[in-house]
């Protein structure tokens, strides 16, 4: 835990949520509007929150020190992006299991050395989820990759980024 010195400031207080209304929602995400009360002024304010699933990302590194990235079209940005593999955590799955699954699904590679390197709130101003990050060391191609159905938007190309000595 970080010890932060407070100079000339009062302690920040939590805002009270008085009501919540789901505006939109599906299996991927939702949008809700909350009415909150300021602890400082007692004024009421509307705020909007994206209910998003917790997801993972994983950085796969081969024995040859290559980082495996994926190239795919992303509808939100409306462009082809280069990314580390990642995805949502399925129901009844822990973050590490999801990372190993996504690594195999998106790259066809596996690793027996997967370690969690962090957990962040990707955009706490608007979203209520976490992102877990993992490192997969000495990844190897799965000898016979399982037949995994391609999800919408997941037409992938692997990109190998070699670390120069």
C-alpha positions in Angstrom: 0.0 0.0 0.0 1.3 3.4 -0.9 1.5 6.0 1.9 0.4 9.3 0.4 0.9 12.6 2.4 -2.1 14.9 2.3 -1.1 18.5 2.4 -3.8 21.1 3.1 -6.5 18.8 1.7 -9.4 17.1 3.3 -9.9 13.3 2.8 -11.8 12.5 -0.4 -15.2 11.0 0.4 -17.2 8.5 -1.6 -20.3 9.8 -3.5 -23.6 8.3 -2.6 -25.6 6.6 -5.4 -29.3 7.3 -4.9 -30.6 5.5 -7.9 -29.5 3.5 -10.9 -31.2 3.0 -14.3 -30.0 0.5 -16.9 -30.2 2.3 -20.2 -28.8 -0.5 -22.5 -27.3 -3.9 -22.0 -26.4 -7.1 -23.8 -24.0 -9.9 -23.1 -21.0 -7.8 -24.0 -21.6 -4.5 -22.1 -24.2 -2.2 -20.7 -24.8 1.5 -20.0 -26.4 2.8 -16.9 -27.3 6.2 -15.5 -26.8 6.8 -11.8 -28.0 9.7 -9.8 -25.3 10.5 -7.2 -25.0 13.0 -4.4 -21.9 15.0 -3.8 -20.4 14.5 -0.3 -19.1 18.1 -0.4 -22.1 20.1 -1.7 -25.0 17.6 -1.4 -26.0 18.5 -5.0 -27.3 15.7 -7.2 -25.6 14.8 -10.4 -26.3 12.3 -13.3 -23.3 10.1 -14.2 -23.0 7.4 -16.8 -21.2 4.1 -16.4 -20.3 1.4 -18.9 -20.8 -2.0 -17.3 -18.0 -4.0 -19.0 -16.7 -7.5 -18.5 -13.4 -8.0 -16.9 -10.8 -9.0 -19.5 -7.2 -10.1 -19.8 -4.3 -9.5 -22.0 -1.2 -11.7 -22.4 2.3 -10.9 -23.7 3.6 -14.1 -25.3 7.4 -14.4 -25.7 9.1 -17.3 -27.6 12.4 -19.0 -26.6 14.0 -16.8 -29.4 12.8 -13.7 -27.6 10.1 -12.9 -30.1 6.9 -11.2 -28.9 3.8 -12.6 -30.7 1.3 -9.9 -31.6 -2.0 -10.2 -33.5 -3.2 -8.1 -36.3 -7.0 -7.8 -36.8 -9.7 -5.4 -37.8 -11.4 -3.5 -35.0 -14.9 -2.1 -35.4 -14.5 0.6 -32.7 -11.4 2.2 -34.3 -12.5 1.1 -37.8 -9.0 0.1 -38.6 -6.6 -2.8 -38.6 -4.7 -2.9 -35.3 -1.7 -4.7 -33.9 -2.2 -5.9 -30.4 -1.2 -8.4 -27.8 -3.7 -11.3 -27.5 -6.5 -10.8 -25.0 -10.2 -11.1 -24.4 -13.0 -11.4 -21.9 -13.0 -13.8 -18.9 -15.7 -16.4 -19.3 -18.1 -17.3 -16.6 -16.6 -19.7 -14.0 -13.0 -18.9 -15.3 -10.3 -17.2 -13.4 -8.0 -14.6 -15.0 -5.0 -16.9 -15.5 -7.2 -19.6 -17.2 -8.7 -17.0 -19.5 -5.2 -15.7 -20.4 -4.0 -19.3 -21.3 -7.2 -19.9 -23.3 -7.0 -16.6 -25.2 -3.3 -17.2 -26.0 -4.2 -20.6 -27.5 -7.3 -19.3 -29.3 -5.7 -16.3 -30.8 -2.2 -17.6 -31.6 -2.2 -21.4 -31.5 0.6 -21.1 -28.9 0.8 -22.4 -25.3 3.2 -21.9 -22.3 3.7 -23.7 -19.0 5.1 -20.5 -17.6 2.4 -17.9 -17.4 2.6 -15.2 -14.7 0.3 -12.3 -13.7 2.1 -9.0 -14.0 -0.7 -6.6 -13.0 -4.3 -5.6 -12.6 -5.6 -2.2 -13.6 -8.9 -0.4 -14.0 -8.7 0.5 -17.7 -11.0 3.6 -17.5 -12.4 4.1 -14.0 -14.0 7.4 -14.9 -16.4 5.5 -17.2 -16.1 1.8 -16.7 -16.5 -0.6 -13.8 -14.2 -3.5 -14.8 -10.6 -4.7 -14.4 -8.0 -5.8 -16.9 -5.5 -8.4 -15.8 -2.1 -8.6 -17.6 0.0 -11.7 -18.0 3.4 -12.7 -19.4 3.8 -16.1 -21.1 7.4 -17.1 -21.3 8.9 -19.6 -23.7 5.7 -20.1 -25.7 5.5 -22.9 -28.1 3.1 -23.7 -31.0 0.5 -26.2 -30.0 1.3 -29.4 -32.0 -2.3 -29.8 -33.0 -4.2 -26.6 -32.4 -7.8 -27.4 -31.2 -10.7 -26.6 -33.6 -11.9 -23.3 -32.0 -14.7 -21.4 -33.7 -13.7 -17.9 -34.9 -15.7 -15.2 -33.1 -17.1 -12.3 -35.1 -14.3 -9.9 -35.9 -11.5 -12.3 -35.0 -9.8 -12.9 -38.4 -6.3 -12.8 -37.1 -2.8 -12.6 -38.5 0.2 -13.3 -36.2 3.1 -10.7 -36.1 6.4 -11.7 -34.6 8.4 -8.8 -33.1 12.0 -9.8 -32.6 14.0 -8.3 -29.8 17.4 -7.2 -31.0 20.3 -8.0 -28.7 
